[in-house]
């Protein structure tokens, strides 16, 4: 079991080349996301994670919204490189949106004032774990994904388009699809500079 877990983590990579020609069912993607949300840990078992999966027209709409928001932000600047990025994400099959329920975070801050400053940090840490679980599971199904952060630029557009609660804070976007290009070689810094053991 440990070997399978290690191999799954090792195989998880960032795929920018993706398309819509997936063989994994929507039901399987739903199972992956629901499993992650149910079993990934959170501080004080607060279960603050909220996840939205967009496919089909909804997925395309997300990247159209993002493109529009970025064009407004850039103004008259050169948009060529950014447009290519947007097109590459839109070419995928779907996007997983990761949110955190801020009302729970604020409630915990009030209940446990001694740790108030830490709850937003712990919330983000929990979201990161959810992202890793979903990303690794999608990879195990043969799908390619990447992690993007166009928040807070698109937050209000996303909430308005899909009628989401204002208390849901957008943390990350994960476009996924059928891999069409291999990721580049991954470089690793020396582990002895990053990990220490003591007895």
C-alpha positions as CSV (number, residue, x, y, z in Angstrom):
1,X,0.0,0.0,0.0
2,X,2.8,2.4,0.9
3,X,4.4,1.9,-2.5
4,X,1.2,2.7,-4.3
5,X,0.8,5.9,-2.2
6,X,4.4,6.9,-3.0
7,X,4.0,6.2,-6.7
8,X,0.8,8.2,-6.8
9,X,2.4,11.2,-5.3
10,X,5.5,10.9,-7.5
11,X,3.4,10.7,-10.6
12,X,1.4,13.8,-9.8
13,X,2.6,16.5,-12.1
14,X,1.6,19.8,-13.7
15,X,0.0,19.4,-17.1
16,X,-0.6,22.5,-19.2
17,X,-1.3,20.5,-22.4
18,X,-4.9,19.1,-21.9
19,X,-8.0,18.5,-24.1
20,X,-11.6,17.4,-23.7
21,X,-11.1,13.8,-24.9
22,X,-11.3,12.1,-21.5
23,X,-12.4,8.6,-20.9
24,X,-13.0,9.1,-17.1
25,X,-16.7,9.5,-16.4
26,X,-18.2,12.5,-14.7
27,X,-19.5,10.2,-12.0
28,X,-15.9,9.0,-11.3
29,X,-14.7,12.6,-11.0
30,X,-17.6,13.3,-8.6
31,X,-16.6,10.3,-6.5
32,X,-13.0,11.6,-6.3
33,X,-14.0,15.0,-5.2
34,X,-16.6,13.8,-2.7
35,X,-14.0,11.3,-1.2
36,X,-11.5,14.1,-0.9
37,X,-14.0,16.5,0.8
38,X,-15.1,13.8,3.2
39,X,-11.8,12.3,4.3
40,X,-9.2,15.1,4.0
41,X,-8.4,16.5,7.5
42,X,-9.2,20.0,8.7
43,X,-8.3,21.9,11.9
44,X,-10.7,21.1,14.7
45,X,-12.6,18.9,12.2
46,X,-14.1,22.2,11.0
47,X,-14.8,20.8,7.5
48,X,-14.4,24.2,5.9
49,X,-13.7,22.9,2.4
50,X,-16.2,23.7,-0.4
51,X,-15.7,22.4,-3.9
52,X,-17.4,23.1,-7.2
53,X,-16.7,21.0,-10.3
54,X,-17.3,22.7,-13.7
55,X,-17.5,20.7,-17.0
56,X,-18.9,21.4,-20.4
57,X,-20.3,24.9,-21.0
58,X,-19.7,25.8,-17.3
59,X,-16.0,25.0,-17.6
60,X,-15.7,27.1,-20.8
61,X,-17.6,29.9,-19.1
62,X,-15.2,30.0,-16.2
63,X,-12.2,30.6,-18.5
64,X,-14.2,33.2,-20.6
65,X,-14.9,35.1,-17.3
66,X,-11.3,34.8,-16.3
67,X,-10.1,36.0,-19.7
68,X,-12.4,39.0,-19.5
69,X,-11.3,39.9,-16.0
70,X,-7.7,39.7,-17.0
71,X,-8.2,41.9,-20.1
72,X,-9.7,44.6,-17.9
73,X,-6.8,44.4,-15.5
74,X,-4.2,44.5,-18.2
75,X,-5.8,47.3,-20.2
76,X,-4.0,48.1,-23.4
77,X,-1.0,45.9,-22.6
78,X,0.1,42.9,-24.7
79,X,-2.3,40.0,-23.9
80,X,-0.9,37.4,-26.3
81,X,0.8,35.2,-23.7
82,X,-2.0,35.4,-21.2
83,X,-4.6,34.6,-24.0
84,X,-2.6,31.4,-24.8
85,X,-2.7,30.4,-21.2
86,X,-6.4,31.0,-21.0
87,X,-7.0,29.0,-24.2
88,X,-4.9,26.1,-22.8
89,X,-7.0,25.9,-19.7
90,X,-10.3,26.2,-21.6
91,X,-9.1,23.4,-23.9
92,X,-9.4,21.1,-20.9
93,X,-12.4,19.0,-19.9
94,X,-13.3,20.6,-16.6
95,X,-12.1,22.7,-13.7
96,X,-12.3,22.0,-9.9
97,X,-12.8,25.2,-7.9
98,X,-11.6,25.1,-4.3
99,X,-13.3,27.3,-1.7
100,X,-13.2,27.7,2.1
101,X,-16.3,28.5,4.1
102,X,-15.2,31.7,5.9
103,X,-18.2,31.8,8.2
104,X,-16.9,28.7,10.0
105,X,-13.4,30.1,10.2
106,X,-14.8,33.3,11.8
107,X,-17.0,31.3,14.2
108,X,-13.9,29.3,15.3
109,X,-12.0,32.6,15.8
110,X,-14.7,33.8,18.1
111,X,-15.0,30.5,20.0
112,X,-11.2,30.1,20.5
113,X,-9.9,33.6,20.7
114,X,-6.4,32.4,21.8
115,X,-5.9,30.8,18.3
116,X,-7.9,33.4,16.3
117,X,-4.9,34.4,14.1
118,X,-4.2,30.8,13.2
119,X,-7.6,29.7,11.9
120,X,-7.3,31.4,8.5
121,X,-3.8,29.8,8.2
122,X,-5.1,26.4,9.1
123,X,-8.0,26.9,6.7
124,X,-5.6,27.4,3.8
125,X,-3.5,24.5,4.9
126,X,-6.6,22.3,4.8
127,X,-7.4,23.6,1.4
128,X,-3.9,22.7,0.2
129,X,-4.4,19.2,1.4
130,X,-7.7,18.9,-0.5
131,X,-6.0,20.2,-3.6
132,X,-3.3,17.6,-3.3
133,X,-5.7,14.7,-2.8
134,X,-7.9,15.7,-5.7
135,X,-4.9,16.4,-8.0
136,X,-3.2,13.1,-7.1
137,X,-6.5,11.1,-7.6
138,X,-7.1,12.7,-11.0
139,X,-3.6,11.8,-12.0
140,X,-4.2,8.2,-10.9
141,X,-7.2,8.1,-13.3
142,X,-4.9,9.2,-16.2
143,X,-6.0,12.8,-16.2
144,X,-3.7,15.8,-16.3
145,X,-4.2,18.9,-14.2
146,X,-2.6,22.1,-13.0
147,X,-3.2,24.5,-10.1
148,X,-4.1,28.1,-10.8
149,X,-4.8,31.2,-8.7
150,X,-6.8,33.9,-10.5
151,X,-8.5,34.8,-7.2
152,X,-9.5,37.4,-6.0
153,X,-9.8,38.8,-9.5
154,X,-12.6,36.5,-10.5
155,X,-14.2,35.9,-7.1
156,X,-17.4,37.9,-7.6
157,X,-17.9,36.8,-11.2
158,X,-17.7,33.2,-10.1
159,X,-20.1,33.6,-7.2
160,X,-22.6,35.5,-9.3
161,X,-22.4,33.1,-12.3
162,X,-23.1,30.0,-10.1
163,X,-25.1,31.6,-7.3
164,X,-22.5,30.7,-4.6
165,X,-22.6,32.0,-1.0
166,X,-20.7,35.2,-0.3
167,X,-19.0,33.4,2.6
168,X,-17.3,30.9,0.2
169,X,-13.7,32.2,-0.3
170,X,-12.2,31.1,-3.6
171,X,-8.7,29.6,-3.0
172,X,-7.7,27.9,-6.3
173,X,-8.7,26.6,-9.7
174,X,-7.7,23.2,-11.1
175,X,-8.3,22.8,-14.8
176,X,-8.1,19.1,-15.9
177,X,-8.4,17.0,-19.0
178,X,-6.8,14.4,-21.2
179,X,-3.0,15.0,-21.2
180,X,-1.8,16.1,-24.7
181,X,1.8,16.9,-23.8
182,X,4.3,15.5,-21.2
183,X,5.3,17.8,-18.3
184,X,8.9,19.0,-18.2
185,X,11.6,17.3,-16.2
186,X,11.2,18.0,-12.5
187,X,14.3,19.4,-10.7
188,X,14.9,18.6,-7.0
189,X,16.9,20.5,-4.5
190,X,19.2,18.4,-2.3
191,X,17.2,16.7,0.5
192,X,19.9,17.2,3.0
193,X,19.4,20.9,2.7
194,X,15.6,20.5,3.2
195,X,15.2,17.8,5.8
196,X,16.9,17.3,9.2
197,X,16.8,14.3,11.5
198,X,17.9,14.3,15.2
199,X,18.0,11.7,18.0
